Amino acid sequence: MSDLTLMLIKLVYLAVLWLFVIMAVGVIRTDLLGPSTKGKSKKPKRPAPRRSSPAPRAPRGRRNEPRTLVVTKGSLAGTSLDLTSQPIVIGRAKDCTLVISDDYASGRHARVFSDQGKWIVEDLGSTNGTYLGQQRLTHPQPISVGQPIRIGKTVLELRK
Amino acid sequence: MSAPVPNRPLPPVKRRNAELVMTLMAIGLTLFAMIEAGLTRNGEMPPSLFLYGALFGGLAILAHVFIRFFAPWSDPLLLPIGTLLNGLGLAMLWRLFEATGDTSNGSAMSQLILTAASMAVFAGIIFFLKEPRILQRYPYITALSAVFLLLLPLIPGLGMTINGARQWVNLGFTSLQPSEFAKIALVIFLSGYMVSKRDVLSLAGKQVKIGRFKVLALPRMRDMAPMALMWGFCIIVLVILMNDLGTSLLLFGTFLAMIYVATHRSSWIAIGLVAFFGACALLYPFVSHFRVRMVTWLDAFNPEVYCTDQFLNDPNAFCTTSGTSQQLVKGLFALAQGGLTGAGLGGGQPGYVPEVQNDFIFTAFGEELGLTGLMVMLLALALLVERGMRIALAAKELFIKMFASGISFLIAFQTFVVIGGVTRVIPMTGATIPFVAKGGSALLSSWIMLALLMRMSNNARKPAPQSIQDEGATQVISR
């Protein structure tokens, strides 16, 4: 191997190392400037099938057993809790199962529990009330998959 | 449909293909490094290139495929950066040991096996730890296990002292450095603790004013207990009993950073730094190994510190008994020799630096890749930290915010402690560059931290589920 070749190899190697860094910065560029125009044209298409696909599933889901409780709106949107036999207490107090930082929620706001295979939501005497759909809860009511439960600005629902 | 949700720091993009390309490139860079080292040093392609390529490349691609299935929304840069740093370390170890034919101090093959084990643990954490917030449940048990891990080397018969620091545990077939794992346990504990105590730590207290200007908001004395405990532990156990200055500095630094992140109160940092450096100054006359380190740092180029022989009297004599600063000074010479573009992999003499495979692997890179290559390494680590902080910003839960920022800071600070020590910015303390240096415990803990970050980023970046029946909910008018 001649010295010149080795020198060239060395410089090429350093160049490729830098290429790695530049590519990495290119990947995180989307964080700062958003997806590029190519990505944007794809984007409206992508969520659409995801949103439409649960719709036909929803009626079927009513018969099926729900498995998780997900937050769809509010500061905790995206959080999900696995449903177990334990009741889930929702509120601002620290010992709640789901602690929501919502100005319109009470300390112990509502409870979601299982009763003979049915999931039931109960308002625990909250100030601003718990809404199932558009109705304010006055007594414990059974809930099915996909029914929105609203607590202050937070919306939750059961999922399979 | 609708525009992206406002105030969402990360757009919901997966970028898994970008991850694949970057990972392939990292594997390519590793093999390229081995080829360059083999050609320069021995004039031939490395005979085991295919084996390394198949094993290391296969592992990294397996990890990528695994992520596609089990953490598809995770950050696309974490795995490639981990692969690149690990691969660079692997290639350098191959060049130091296998290429020179001397594998008595370590070998790239054993490092490769450790990489495989670490990646298995990485996959296991991503698979089993679906929700990192469950770690929040047992803060005090985590704290106890961290203390237990840190104290493990003090048990007679089990602990080992290597290079003056008592931080190793002998398991018979292998030795472990439990402090590497204690760091992670400590971050978990601190995240859980700070989430529950941040209000009292950040609000209670009184303002110190000079004239009309608020200078500091001092916390109450009774809230000082965690700080005092942490400080006492770092100083008494780690510095005095174990001579493990690196871990002490790392743990205390991470503690300060996390308390600052939780409370946004600079007085905590001021109090912590004053307490730590005050203790160091007080200990200086009494703890001999501490004094040795300071002299080594401040007076490194003094011939008497460099070499215990008086070889200067005879210009033809060699230094036979190395002084304390020899490793540091030779490392600096190696960095200087490297210059801007280095000697090319395989072209330098990194073997002259004692113990070059551990902390000083940085000088080996400096000598052979030069400043240009070192900058890539530092940038890769900086990008890793940036991604980690980004995860903390994107996360919704406080615990995850604390956890991700704690781990990122740990990686950043560890890098600073090592490289600062090697380049004589701070006293040498003995920690390892994440992913790069030889050593199973360090490698394993780096991959564990990467797995935790990946899982957290997956959960933070995953778009919120769309409600199935939206029409039922009353419209909430936002302020």
Boltz contact constraints between the chains, C-beta under 6 A:
constraints:
  - contact:
      token1: [A, 1]
      token2: [B, 39]
      max_distance: 6.0
  - contact:
      token1: [A, 1]
      token2: [B, 43]
      max_distance: 6.0
  - contact:
      token1: [A, 6]
      token2: [B, 40]
      max_distance: 6.0
  - contact:
      token1: [A, 6]
      token2: [B, 344]
      max_distance: 6.0
  - contact:
      token1: [A, 9]
      token2: [B, 36]
      max_distance: 6.0
  - contact:
      token1: [A, 10]
      token2: [B, 344]
      max_distance: 6.0
  - contact:
      token1: [A, 13]
      token2: [B, 32]
      max_distance: 6.0
  - contact:
      token1: [A, 13]
      token2: [B, 36]
      max_distance: 6.0
  - contact:
      token1: [A, 14]
      token2: [B, 372]
      max_distance: 6.0
  - contact:
      token1: [A, 14]
      token2: [B, 373]
      max_distance: 6.0
  - contact:
      token1: [A, 17]
      token2: [B, 376]
      max_distance: 6.0
  - contact:
      token1: [A, 20]
      token2: [B, 25]
      max_distance: 6.0
  - contact:
      token1: [A, 21]
      token2: [B, 376]
      max_distance: 6.0
  - contact:
      token1: [A, 21]
      token2: [B, 379]
      max_distance: 6.0
  - contact:
      token1: [A, 24]
      token2: [B, 77]
      max_distance: 6.0
  - contact:
      token1: [A, 24]
      token2: [B, 383]
      max_distance: 6.0
  - contact:
      token1: [A, 27]
      token2: [B, 18]
      max_distance: 6.0
  - contact:
      token1: [A, 27]
      token2: [B, 76]
      max_distance: 6.0
  - contact:
      token1: [A, 27]
      token2: [B, 77]
      max_distance: 6.0
  - contact:
      token1: [A, 34]
      token2: [B, 11]
      max_distance: 6.0
  - contact:
      token1: [A, 35]
      token2: [B, 11]
      max_distance: 6.0
  - contact:
      token1: [A, 35]
      token2: [B, 13]
      max_distance: 6.0
  - contact:
      token1: [A, 51]
      token2: [B, 466]
      max_distance: 6.0
  - contact:
      token1: [A, 54]
      token2: [B, 468]
      max_distance: 6.0
  - contact:
      token1: [A, 58]
      token2: [B, 468]
      max_distance: 6.0
  - contact:
      token1: [A, 70]
      token2: [B, 465]
      max_distance: 6.0
  - contact:
      token1: [A, 72]
      token2: [B, 465]
      max_distance: 6.0
  - contact:
      token1: [A, 72]
      token2: [B, 467]
      max_distance: 6.0
  - contact:
      token1: [A, 76]
      token2: [B, 396]
      max_distance: 6.0
  - contact:
      token1: [A, 77]
      token2: [B, 464]
      max_distance: 6.0
  - contact:
      token1: [A, 78]
      token2: [B, 464]
      max_distance: 6.0
  - contact:
      token1: [A, 133]
      token2: [B, 472]
      max_distance: 6.0
  - contact:
      token1: [A, 134]
      token2: [B, 472]
      max_distance: 6.0
  - contact:
      token1: [A, 134]
      token2: [B, 474]
      max_distance: 6.0
  - contact:
      token1: [A, 146]
      token2: [B, 468]
      max_distance: 6.0
  - contact:
      token1: [A, 146]
      token2: [B, 469]
      max_distance: 6.0
  - contact:
      token1: [A, 148]
      token2: [B, 467]
      max_distance: 6.0
  - contact:
      token1: [A, 148]
      token2: [B, 472]
      max_distance: 6.0
  - contact:
      token1: [A, 148]
      token2: [B, 473]
      max_distance: 6.0
  - contact:
      token1: [A, 150]
      token2: [B, 473]
      max_distance: 6.0
  - contact:
      token1: [A, 153]
      token2: [B, 476]
      max_distance: 6.0
  - contact:
      token1: [A, 155]
      token2: [B, 473]
      max_distance: 6.0
